[in-house]
Amino acid sequence: MQRFETVTHIAASVETVFGLSLDVGLHTASMARSRERIVGGVRAGRMALGDTVTWEARHFGMRWRMTSRISAYKWPERFVDEQVAGPFKRWHHTHCFAPDGRGGTVMRDVIEFAAPLGLLGAGVEAVVLGRYMRRLIESRNAHVAHCAEAPA
């Protein structure tokens, strides 16, 4: 199993960043390179506790589907999305939001995931998937920051 954290500083309120982070349209836009789209569940707006969404995207030249559910939610401090169906043996993503003391937000993501296929999957995690997933999350967070910091 892989585990990594990212920290993103955003010059916008915690409430703004929290809300944008739950917006499925913003998420889809942030994943344009992988042609991610919604194929089931919540199709517009912000997700809430218990909501599910099914994403379809292309990674490594293959089409993937993943259904995730918001399994924990405490406005505006944190929420968790977990895979309920999809390519991973385990996917658990904790999103945390805290004021930075200057009117902005410190957004921290903690991602734990495991590939299927036993030792082969563990090798793929170590060699390729860990770096790939970190870059994907960092790219998404840069998009969240850009949207949150944009003039209204």
HELIX and SHEET records of a PDB file:
HELIX    1   1 VAL A   14  SER A   21  1                                   8    
HELIX    2   2 VAL A   24  SER A   30  1                                   7    
HELIX    3   3 ALA A   32  SER A   34  5                                   3    
HELIX    4   4 GLY A  118  VAL A  124  1                                   7    
HELIX    5   5 GLU A  125  LEU A  129  3                                   5    
HELIX    6   6 GLY A  130  GLU A  149  1                                  20    
SHEET    1   A 7 GLN A   2  ILE A  10  0                                        
SHEET    2   A 7 THR A 105  ALA A 114 -1                                        
SHEET    3   A 7 ARG A  90  PRO A  99 -1                                        
SHEET    4   A 7 ARG A  78  ALA A  85 -1                                        
SHEET    5   A 7 MET A  62  LYS A  74 -1                                        
SHEET    6   A 7 THR A  52  HIS A  59 -1                                        
SHEET    7   A 7 ARG A  37  GLY A  41 -1                                        
END                                                                             
